[in-house]
Amino acid sequence: MLKKKLFWQAILISILACVVVTMFAAWLAREQAKEELQTYLKDVAEQAMLRSDRAFTVSGNILDKLDRSDLKDCSEAHQRQLSIFIFKELFVRDVLYAPNQQVQCSQSSRVVYSLPPRDQQTISGPSLWFAFKGDLFRPSVLYGSGPHYAVLNSQYLVDILPVKKRELCIEAVLNNRVLAKTKGTPAHDNSWLQQSKVSLSNPHYVITAYLPPKELQRAWLGYFKDWLPLGFIVCVLLIGIIVWLTRRSFTMGLEIIEGLQLGEFVVHYQPMVALANGKVCCAEALLRWQRQNGSKISPDLFIGYAEENGQINLLTQFVLETVITDLAKLSHLDISVSVNLAGADLASPLFVENLAVLCRKYQIAPSRIELEITERSFVLGQSAINTISLLREAGHLILIDDFGTGYSSLSYLHHLPVDLLKIDKSFVQALGSGAATHHVASHIVQMAKDLGLEVVAEGIETSDQAEILKEMGVEWGQGWLYAKAMPFDDLCKFLQPSTTTPFKPLSSDPLPDAV
Ligand SMILES: Nc1nc2c(ncn2[C@@H]2O[C@@H]3COP(=O)(O)O[C@H]4[C@@H](O)[C@H](n5cnc6c(=O)[nH]c(N)nc65)O[C@@H]4COP(=O)(O)O[C@H]3[C@H]2O)c(=O)[nH]1
């Protein structure tokens, strides 16, 4: 059952681990792709801005020279002078001579017409027409303060050829109006990656470079492919670790058996005291597992495993044998030991007989071995109840452990063959804490009294808790206030004064070397 659970758990965790690693690689690749493309766009926007700056500065200089020249008569010499500049600079398509906004001539024509009203005036003074046609073939940008004006190829402003070719779009915008743009640019499409550069000489002139989402996808895929081998190695490593941990859990059953053979298990004892006078009356046997390599394994882990995988009977047998041989050494003291039993112990047909044989062999009165049974054991049904009855008839006291945390229906408690209820430590620790469960302990005590059962409270850590429990009428107490679980030798030392003087709480006595 547990193996199957562990197997599916391992598969699930492996899949999850691989999904997480792949998602992380994908996220990393996306971040890298984004960064690369943003840097690319920034470079392109800067290059385009340099180009624009140069185009307008050079045009300004040309026009200045022409305006200063004496040739302003649309003569052949004047037109020749205009054409020299056109040949010198690729982005100048033509130069118009237009005194008082009246075009008199260009380098190749003498058609006379009026200039349309300008579209904008730049902050440095010259006027600007965004799509000036005049008598030209193609609409162009017209720029100048007059009487000479430069007809500029707007495409030149945005025509950048970066080293790495991509589906790039560039827009030059002046005062929120597009002055020039490459083909296919989707103005204001937020799904495109973009970077802008503002002109240093004119803050209203902005060049923005765009890349479509598919370029991001393409770059992402490239980086993702680079990450895949490493991601694969990490996945294999993680799966290896998960398989190793799972195999370790699978083999815990064998390790328990091996641990028993190697003597890695020991029984520790936690004293139980009479709350009325502080005298130690009993001790709970708690199993400890320390591997030969020094690591300690918690009972919550190995007991649960052993209960589900069939090694619990071996552990119980070991605990009972140890407890009985230890008790034989304490024959001069009036002390009993309580042992935890699991459902599988009660289900074993030989359990009652084995225990009787052990008690006889070491001449231990059964009343000195108390048996702690959790509420879960009763779920096993009538056969478990019959076994408990037999144990009780043999002279063992029966305690219900961790009372209040299990499935017991209070209504049928009086049918069960038990002598004591052990209040779970969670309810003891809730006492006086204001927690929602702080009343549970008093209800349990009240109910136990009604049924004529005695009560033990476990997990008592403070004298306030002990005082409250005593006032409630709880007879017995166990917890770190008195002592932690300790090896048998320490228990013997611990018990010496208790035979003559009542027990003093730990707050004034140092703890023995407890575990
Ligand atoms: N916070 C706090 N804890 C306290 C205090 N006093 C005692 N404890 C701890 O509470 C647990 C009491 O044992 P449990 O309820 O029977 O719960 C036990 C019991 O169910 C199981 N277990 C231990 N030994 C055996 C065994 O030999 N056989 C079986 N079947 N189960 C065992 O393992 C569980 C855990 O045992 P441990 O780790 O030894 O933990 C012990 C004990 O060390 C306290 O004042 N404060």
The ligand as an ORCA input file, in Angstrom:
! r2SCAN-3c Opt
* xyz 0 1
  N       6.114     18.438     22.785
  C       6.188     17.542     23.779
  N       6.316     16.233     23.483
  C       6.390     15.359     24.506
  C       6.334     15.755     25.840
  N       6.426     14.642     26.613
  C       6.526     13.595     25.776
  N       6.514     14.018     24.490
  C       6.600     13.187     23.289
  O       5.286     12.782     22.971
  C       5.315     11.465     22.431
  C       4.440     10.597     23.280
  O       4.298      9.380     22.750
  P       3.021      8.893     21.966
  O       1.888      9.842     22.069
  O       2.769      7.488     22.429
  O       3.531      8.904     20.440
  C       4.559      8.057     20.067
  C       4.055      6.678     19.661
  O       2.826      6.800     18.987
  C       5.113      6.229     18.667
  N       6.006      5.308     19.365
  C       7.134      5.561     20.037
  N       7.676      4.409     20.508
  C       6.847      3.410     20.121
  C       6.844      1.976     20.299
  O       7.700      1.390     20.943
  N       5.812      1.273     19.728
  C       4.813      1.881     19.023
  N       3.836      1.125     18.502
  N       4.776      3.220     18.840
  C       5.776      3.976     19.397
  O       5.822      7.353     18.230
  C       5.192      8.531     18.758
  C       6.212      9.605     18.952
  O       7.108      9.262     19.917
  P       8.188     10.259     20.429
  O       8.799     10.974     19.270
  O       9.052      9.520     21.341
  O       7.338     11.340     21.190
  C       6.768     11.024     22.452
  C       7.366     11.906     23.517
  O       8.753     12.100     23.381
  C       6.202     17.150     26.129
  O       6.150     17.598     27.286
  N       6.121     17.988     25.067
*
